[in-house]
């Protein structure tokens, strides 16, 4: 390498000057990347691509680039000045030559492009988005500034981008570029075409625009390297098309709009949501006038909500009304209420919601289009991936990928449950569009088969989840659903069965009710499978409504019997004992004698009802029958339930030693098979034995164990059964304050669940607590209500207990009155 660096003094043309710069780089022995790094250390921006472009072109590079190269090559200040001076001399010579020849200036620096379309006249809302995005665009000296505005078709992405460009125009004095990337482009690609438009807008003559894409990119970035220009790229479909159009200069900024989230593109995301109701109404007011809206305000609200507050749809509705000043708002509101006409109504001139959505739909793969059309025919709100998997007869993993792809394109909204499970919902206008497409590509028979697959998948999962939460002792009346997932898939979906029930409950009950008319047996089977969760969660109104509806479609067989048995259990819980007995007996009459498992579970429920009514002989008879049949059928859960029930029957008759032996056996069996509801019930009953025997410390331990197990199952009502008696023994141990608090909380739970028996039990225990505190008047009032309830529901054993408490309260009051009279 020569000792002395090359000098520019011999260069007489721009071509020779650039050649001398190349010699300077070669003399330094440094790569483009080295020069970029060294320039950055000196506070100058010199991207490697810009440097390569500058040294490859026959035109003079900018002064900033010359200085950056010279300093990065470690030239002393006087030699840097020599390079700068020579560049100025050559530039002056070129300018003089152009003037002499009468040529028009062609240097890009003399052109300030302003390509933005006209701004919106009815812009409303988006204050937070404008503020955040504007702050990003104005943040000088923080590297490339890119704002990516995303959202569904018609949500106002372009409108916001143009408004944002307008409010920041003073910050970009060198111009604003705009391109719609969705428009028609030659085969060479979107980037190639747009770069040609941009270069010509920046002052590059047509014959000087490079033919190769890479050369266009280099020239574009070089021209913007030291300019303050805002670039707006509208309707981007893919990150690779956008990346080539984003300039890297420190003074440039870029706004990108896309229906996709463009995950591979670096930038600050500004997602757009639907307008709020007031914002949508304000848009209509600006278009047709406040007075007209005020005259028909209810109809105006209907219009914006039937447009789903989608800005494009609201704008079209406003434009139609503005073009028809005599048209009543109510007429348009009624037209939009028709789901089949809605998309046709939302058209004005050449602007239509349908066309906007069609652009996104046309770019989807065939699988994505199929998924969207299936989802549009689900009348159950949001869905989980397993539901789409069943509809399409695929795996949940593949369904999840399709759903995520559609969500990235903003054709679906995604939300996450408390258990972090994703659920997907389609915008109403997109759903209307997709339903039209589905009708074109799928026959009604194919649609019904898909819905039956979804019902079968739901039924199989609900049955498995019910078994896993282990709260019931009956079996679901469908061994083979019409379509089901593999065991491996069920295991993956039901990782947490109780959480799955919580997430899917609304979907499942709507699905079951929706399909009762067309396929009553599997739909009713799904309703039966929901009963354990409805009992755990206290959804008694839903329980009654769904089972009553299903009984209108299924009147016999195992499904009908299970519906009846569940209604018998519900009637028992809400203390309607006559109705419970009718349902239980009807269920037994429907069953074939060979169906020992269901006869056992129904007999156990009937025996429990008889025990509540102190019909002990009948209770013992039916418990014994249930135990025998459950043993033969191998139904361990029912066997434990019936055995525990027999123990309670013995206890209430004063046969405590026999009862303890039965409870111990129930607990042993429950532990062996891991039946947690049986364990909780056995501990609760053992607590009652200890309480009756005066061993309150042991009773407290047993009740707390029962409560803990029930809460682990999510069974609030069973936990309250233990908690109520826990409050009683706390009072009896002298822990009056804690005991009364526990009893008051139990009373609230019972009343919320409309459980009259439990309400009476809590009031009876509170009466005992007031007696212990020396307040017989309060005790009398609570005992009187308990007596009234247990009389109403006909529970003789507990009525007798409450009458004793009431008598004690009255006697103490009489004694107090006697003392006062003396």
Secondary structure by P-SEA (a helix, b strand, c coil): cccccccccccccaaaaaaaaaaaaaaacccaaaaaaaaaaacccccaaaaaaaaaccccccaaaaaaaaaaacccaaaaaaaaaaaaaaaaaaaaaaaaacccccccccbbbbbccccccccccaaaaaaaaaaaaacccccbbbbbbbbcccccaaaaaaaaaaaaccccccbbbbbccccccccccaaaaaaaaaaaaaccccccccccaaaaaaaaaaaacccbbbbbbcccccaaaaaaaccccccbbbbbbcccccccccccccccccccaaaaaaaaaaaccaaaaaacaaaaaaaaaaacccaaaaaaaaaaaaacccccaaaaaaaaccccccccccccccccaaaaaaaaaaaccaaaaaaaaaaaacccccccaaaaaaaacccaaaaaaaaaaaaaaccbbbbbccccbbbbbccaaaaaaaaaaaaacccaaaaaaaaaaaaaaaaaaaaaaaaaacccccccccccccccccaaaaaaaaccaaaaaaacaaaaaaaaaaaccccaaaaaaaaaaaaaaaaaacaaaaaaaaaaaaaacccccaaaaaaaaaaaaaaaaacaaaaaaaaaaaaaaaccccaaaaaaaaaaaaaaaaaaacaaaaaaaaaaaaaaaaaaacaaaaaaaaaaaaaaaaaaacaaaaaaaaaaaaaaaaaaaccaaaaaaaaaaaaaaaaaacaaaaaaaaaaaaaaaaaaaccaaaaaaaaaaaaaaaaaacaaaaaaaaaaaaaaaaaaaccaaaaaaaaaaaaaaaaaaccaaaaaaaaaaaaaaaaaaccaaaaaaaaaaaaaaaaaaaaaaaaaac
